[in-house]
Amino acid sequence: MQTGIINLRNFLAWACYLNMCILNSVGMVYSHILRKGVHNNTRNIQFFLNYSRDIHPEIFSDERKTEFLHRLSKSPVIWGGKPSAVKNAAILVPLCTSNSIPSVLFTLRSPNIRRHRGQVSFPGGMTDKTDKDFIHTAIRETKEEIGIAPSKITVWGEMKPLPTRDEGALVVPVVAHIGEINPRDLKINPQEVELIFTRTIQSLCDPKNWRVTQMRFKYGYTVPVFLGGEHRIWGLTAVCLHTLLLSLVPEVYNFNLHHHGMLKV
């Protein structure tokens, strides 16, 4: 009986020692990952830590605006075409806060219109002969579609033109800040817009909401898709959003598109 007790004690002591060794080994491996990185784990861990942080409204400050415009100027040209004198359009990319949370405003196009019905988009449309420039077009169309007064719109700058499915037609995105927004307070033009909604920048930067899709129009190319809300964001709107987030919050947005195509950014 005494021998059995001694053996049990020896076994428990050995088990405790083994457990301590395992814990120490795990700690050493994890420490190594944090310091050196194994198979790019350091970047993944750092990205997770960055993403965990709340995105503060200060991302719309003048300092961040300057940084955004600098990064945007360095972004690649998606397509080498230039706006023509015949087919041009401009859209407004509205940065805002909703309940004080940094967000982006979107519209859902009316099911009654001829083109792109029922799709998520940014407010905008074709240029008019009376428009001074693309900024004028974007602001005018925003007022007509969702009732935001020009005085509420602070323009940051223009993105590089994006191609559309119309041969030779280009869209120029205009990034602007529109302040605190409650979509219910905006006046919708039902002929063009079905509803208005916002998505937090935090949710748009969440990797679990990212997908890609392959397009086959003239050229094969890959575009991002954003899930995580009631409405799927894809197509030209998603490409524009992708470019926006790369320049606005590069510290938390790390969506890499792996495809050699016209809309690879």
N, C-alpha and C positions, 0 to 999 in steps of 0.2 A: 504493500500500500504506500509506504514512504517513497519507494522507488518511482511509483506512478506519479506521485505529487511532484517529485523533482523533475521527472521527464516533462510533465505538463508546464512547469515553471520555465524550463529551458525552451520549450516550444513557443510559449508566449513571448519570452524575451527575444527569441530569434525572429518571430513575426513582427514585433515592434521595430526591431532593427531594420528588417527588410522594408517595412513601410516607410521608415524615415529615409532610407536610401532612395526609394522611389520618389518621394516628395522632393528630396534634394535634387535628384536628376531632372525632374520635371521643371523645377525652379531654374536650374542652370540652363536648360534648353530654352525656356521662355525668355530668360534674360538674354541669351544669345540672339534670339529672334529679334528682340527689341533693339539690341545694339547693332547687329550686323545684317540681319535679314536672311532668311532662308527661303529660296524660291519666291522672292518678292513679298514675303510676309510682312516685312517692316512697313512697306507702303500701305498694305491692306489694313494693318492695325492702326497706323496713323490716320488713314482715311476714315476708319470707323470712329476714331476719337474725334476727328474734325466734324464728321457728319452728326455726331451726337450733340454737338453744341447747337443751341438755338441761334437762328439767324436774326440778328438785331436790326431794327429799323435804320440804324446808322449806315447800312449798306447803300442808302439813298442820299448820303451826305455829299457835299461838294467835293470832298477829298476822294471819296469812292467813285464819284462820277468821273473825275479826272483820270483815275486809274482805269476805269472801265473803257473810256474813250481811247486811251493809249493801247490797251490790249485789243480792242476792237479794230484799231487801225492796222494791227499786226496779223489779224485773222486772214486766212487764205481766201482767195477769190474762188467762189464755188463754180462759177461759169464765166468764161471770158467775154461774153457779150456785153454790149452797152445799150442803155435805154435808147429806143428809137423815137422818131418824131410822130409815130403812128400809134403804137400800142405800148402804153406805159400805165402802171398803176402804183399806188402807194398805200401802205397800211400803217396804222399806229400800233406800236407795241407798248401797252400801258402798264407801267410799273405803278404799284399802289400799295396801300396798307388796308387791310380789312380786319376790323376789330384790333387795330394796331399791329397786325402781323404782316410782315412783308409778303406781297403776293403779286400775281400777274392776272390781269383781267382778260377774259375771252368772251367771244360771242358765239352763239349757235345760230347758223344761218337758217332763214325761214324755209320751210318745205315748199313754199309757193314760188320761189325764184327758179330761174331756168338752170343756173349752173351752181355746182357745189352745194346743193340743197342739203340741209340737215347736218352739215359738217361744222366742226369747231374751227373758228377763224379769229383773226384780229379785225377790228373795224377798219374799213378802207375801201378803195375802189379805183376806177379808171380816172386818169387825169382829165381835167377839163381845160378848155382853151383859156378860161379866165384865171386859172391857177397860176400863181407866181412861180412855184416850184413844187417839189415832192412833199415838202413839209406842209405847204398850204393845202395840197390835196388830202393828205392824211388827216389834218385837223378838220377840214371841211367835211370829209366823209364821216368822221367820228361824231361830229355835231349832228349830222343828218341821221345817222344810224342809232345812236344811243344817247343823244342829248347832252353830251358834256360840252360846256362852253369853252371856247378857245382860251379864255382867261384862266381856266383851271388846269391848263395843259402847259407843263414846263418841258420843252423839248431838250433832249440830251444830244441827239445826233442821228445820223443816218447809218444804216448798215449797208454793206455792199449788195448790189442788185441780185435778186434771185430769179431763176428761170421759171416759167409756168408751162402748162401743157399747150398753150397757144404758141404756134411757131413765131419766134421773134419777139414775143411779149416778155417783159420783165417787170418784177415788182420790187419797189424800194421800201424796205421797212424803216420806219422812223421811231426811234426809242424815245419815250417821254415819261415823265412822272406826273401822276394825276392826283396825288395825295390820298387821304382817307376816303374810301368808297364803300357805300352800301348799294349793291346791285339793285335792290328793290326801289331805291330812290331815283334811279335813272329812267329816262323816258325812251322807251323802245319804239323804233319804227317797225311796225309789224310786217310791212311789205318786204323788209330785208332781214330782220332779226327776230328769232323766236324767243331767245332768252339770253341773259347775261349771267356769267358766273366768274368766280375767282378761284385760283389754286394757289396755295401757299408755296413760296419758293422752297421751303423746307421739304414739302412733299414731292416737288418736282426734282429735287436732288437726291431722293431716296432710291437707291439702286433696285429695290424690289419692284419699283414702278416702271422700270425701263424695259423696253423691247425694241426689236428692229424689224423692218419689213423690206422685202426686195421689190423694186419697181422695175417695170419693163416698158418704158415709153421712150422710143428712139434709142436710148442708151440704157444699159443696166446699171442701176445704182441702189444704194442702201440708204434708207432714211430712218430716223429714230421714231419710236412710238412711246407715248407717255400714258401710263394707266394710273390707277390709284384714286380716281374720282368717278363720278357718274358718267362722264363723257370722255371717250378716248381721243387723245390729241395725236394727230398724225399728219402726213403730207407736208405741204409747204409750211404750214403753221408750226409743225414740230421741228422742221429744219431751222426755221427762224428762232424758235425757242432754244434749241440746242446751241446755236451760235451766241445767243444772248447770255445764257448761263455760263458758257465757257469764259466769257469776258467779265461777267458780273460777279460770279462767286467761284473762281477757279480753285479756291481752297477746299471746297466741299463737292464740287461737281466734277466727276471724272468718268463721264460716259464716252468710251472709245468705240468708234464705228470701224469695223474691220471689213472693208470692201473697197475695191478700186473702181470707183464709179463717179458719175458727174456730180453727185451731191455729197461726196465724202468730205467732211469738214473736221 
